Amino acid sequence: MNRWVSRLVVVLLLVALTASTADAQRRTHRRAIVGQSGPSYGAHVGYNFDVNELLIGAQLTYPFTPDLGFYPTFDYYFVSGGSLWALNFDLKYRPPTRYGAWYVGGGLNWSHASAGGVSGSNTNFNLLTGLEGRRGRTRPYIEGKFILGNGSSFQIVGGVSWH
């Protein structure tokens, strides 16, 4: 299982970092795309290293400025003998970099677990960082997230966002 996750992470990272061979010709086009405003939405798959389970999820980015946006996400974890899901309410910031692919963020995580008729919820803090392709309407990304607090964990996700 870990071999599959490692390969997925490498493939998504390579896709996100691949540069165009026609870079000089697209420089003007890139500036127009990076400056695009409006919300984006997408889906992701990943692995949580503390729960030792796969996850799937969805995300939305609603930009306040070109560099700062509201970033709510939903994650569903494939745990046996119960259910575990989380809602995340983060802010995502893009520091000034050459291509604008790197981002950092943080916010609140609310997770809910149930098993055998017993359920409970936890509120934690998130710290995240990632890389996202910045060209076209379909943009691949990879992200690492620390969930800090009661039930701290680390997860890596990769997916696509559509603008």
C-alpha positions as CSV (number, residue, x, y, z in Angstrom):
1,M,0.0,0.0,0.0
2,N,2.8,2.4,0.9
3,R,4.5,1.8,-2.5
4,W,1.3,2.9,-4.2
5,V,1.1,6.1,-2.2
6,S,4.7,6.9,-2.8
7,R,4.3,6.5,-6.6
8,L,1.1,8.7,-6.5
9,V,3.0,11.4,-4.7
10,V,5.9,11.4,-7.1
11,V,3.6,11.4,-10.2
12,L,1.5,14.3,-8.9
13,L,4.6,16.3,-7.9
14,L,6.2,15.8,-11.3
15,V,3.0,16.9,-13.0
16,A,2.7,20.0,-10.8
17,L,6.3,21.0,-11.5
18,T,6.5,20.2,-15.2
19,A,7.5,23.3,-17.2
20,S,6.4,24.1,-20.7
21,T,8.9,23.8,-23.5
22,A,7.4,27.0,-25.0
23,D,7.9,29.0,-21.8
24,A,9.0,32.2,-23.6
25,Q,6.1,32.1,-25.9
26,R,3.6,31.7,-23.0
27,R,5.0,34.2,-20.6
28,T,2.2,36.8,-21.4
29,H,-0.5,34.0,-21.3
30,R,0.8,32.8,-17.9
31,R,0.5,36.2,-16.3
32,A,-3.1,36.4,-17.5
33,I,-4.0,32.9,-16.0
34,V,-2.2,33.5,-12.7
35,G,-4.2,36.7,-12.3
36,Q,-7.5,34.8,-12.8
37,S,-10.0,35.5,-10.1
38,G,-13.1,33.5,-9.0
39,P,-13.6,30.3,-7.1
40,S,-12.1,27.0,-7.9
41,Y,-13.2,23.5,-6.8
42,G,-11.8,20.1,-7.0
43,A,-11.2,16.6,-5.7
44,H,-8.3,14.8,-4.1
45,V,-7.1,11.4,-2.8
46,G,-4.5,10.9,-0.1
47,Y,-3.1,9.0,2.8
48,N,-3.1,9.8,6.5
49,F,0.0,8.4,8.1
50,D,-1.3,8.3,11.7
51,V,-4.7,6.7,10.9
52,N,-2.8,4.5,8.3
53,E,-5.7,4.8,5.8
54,L,-6.6,6.2,2.4
55,L,-8.8,9.2,2.1
56,I,-10.8,11.0,-0.6
57,G,-12.1,14.5,-0.4
58,A,-13.2,17.7,-2.1
59,Q,-12.0,21.3,-1.8
60,L,-13.1,24.9,-2.7
61,T,-10.9,27.9,-3.0
62,Y,-12.6,31.3,-2.8
63,P,-10.0,34.0,-3.3
64,F,-10.1,37.3,-1.4
65,T,-7.1,38.6,-3.3
66,P,-4.8,36.9,-5.9
67,D,-2.5,35.7,-3.0
68,L,-5.0,34.9,-0.2
69,G,-8.1,32.8,-0.2
70,F,-10.6,30.9,1.9
71,Y,-10.0,27.1,1.5
72,P,-12.6,24.8,2.9
73,T,-12.1,21.1,2.4
74,F,-13.9,17.8,3.2
75,D,-12.0,14.5,3.8
76,Y,-13.5,11.0,4.2
77,Y,-11.2,8.4,5.6
78,F,-11.5,4.7,4.8
79,V,-11.3,3.3,8.3
80,S,-12.6,-0.2,9.1
81,G,-15.3,-0.8,11.7
82,G,-16.6,2.8,11.7
83,S,-16.5,6.1,10.0
84,L,-14.2,9.1,10.1
85,W,-14.5,12.4,8.3
86,A,-13.3,15.9,8.7
87,L,-14.2,19.5,7.6
88,N,-11.3,21.9,7.3
89,F,-11.7,25.7,7.3
90,D,-8.4,27.1,6.2
91,L,-6.8,30.2,4.7
92,K,-4.4,29.6,1.8
93,Y,-1.6,32.2,1.0
94,R,0.7,32.2,-2.0
95,P,4.0,33.9,-1.1
96,P,5.6,35.8,-4.0
97,T,7.5,33.2,-6.1
98,R,8.5,33.1,-9.7
99,Y,5.6,30.9,-10.9
100,G,3.2,31.2,-7.9
101,A,2.9,27.5,-7.5
102,W,3.8,27.2,-3.8
103,Y,1.3,28.0,-1.1
104,V,1.0,27.8,2.7
105,G,-1.9,28.0,5.0
106,G,-3.7,27.1,8.2
107,G,-7.0,27.1,10.0
108,L,-9.4,24.9,11.8
109,N,-10.1,21.1,11.5
110,W,-13.3,19.6,12.8
111,S,-13.3,15.8,12.7
112,H,-16.1,13.3,13.5
113,A,-15.6,9.6,14.2
114,S,-18.1,6.9,15.0
115,A,-17.8,3.2,15.7
116,G,-20.1,0.7,17.4
117,G,-22.8,3.2,18.1
118,V,-20.5,5.6,19.8
119,S,-19.4,8.9,18.2
120,G,-17.4,11.9,19.0
121,S,-15.9,15.1,17.5
122,N,-12.6,16.9,17.8
123,T,-11.5,20.5,16.9
124,N,-7.9,20.9,15.9
125,F,-5.6,23.3,14.1
126,N,-4.2,22.8,10.5
127,L,-0.9,23.8,9.0
128,L,-0.5,23.0,5.4
129,T,1.8,23.6,2.4
130,G,1.6,22.5,-1.2
131,L,2.3,23.0,-4.9
132,E,-0.4,23.7,-7.5
133,G,-0.1,24.0,-11.3
134,R,-1.0,27.5,-12.4
135,R,-1.9,27.0,-16.1
136,G,-5.2,26.1,-17.7
137,R,-8.6,25.4,-16.2
138,T,-7.5,22.0,-14.7
139,R,-4.7,22.4,-12.2
140,P,-3.0,19.4,-10.5
141,Y,-1.7,19.9,-6.9
142,I,-0.1,18.1,-4.0
143,E,-0.4,19.1,-0.4
144,G,0.9,18.1,3.0
145,K,-1.1,18.9,6.1
146,F,-0.3,18.7,9.8
147,I,-3.4,18.4,12.0
148,L,-2.4,19.6,15.4
149,G,-4.3,19.0,18.7
150,N,-6.2,16.1,20.2
151,G,-5.6,13.3,17.7
152,S,-2.7,15.0,15.8
153,S,-1.8,13.6,12.4
154,F,0.0,14.2,9.1
155,Q,-1.5,13.5,5.7
156,I,-0.5,14.0,2.0
157,V,-3.1,14.5,-0.7
158,G,-3.0,15.0,-4.4
159,G,-5.7,16.0,-6.8
160,V,-7.0,18.5,-9.3
161,S,-8.8,21.9,-9.1
162,W,-10.9,23.4,-11.8
163,H,-11.2,27.1,-12.5
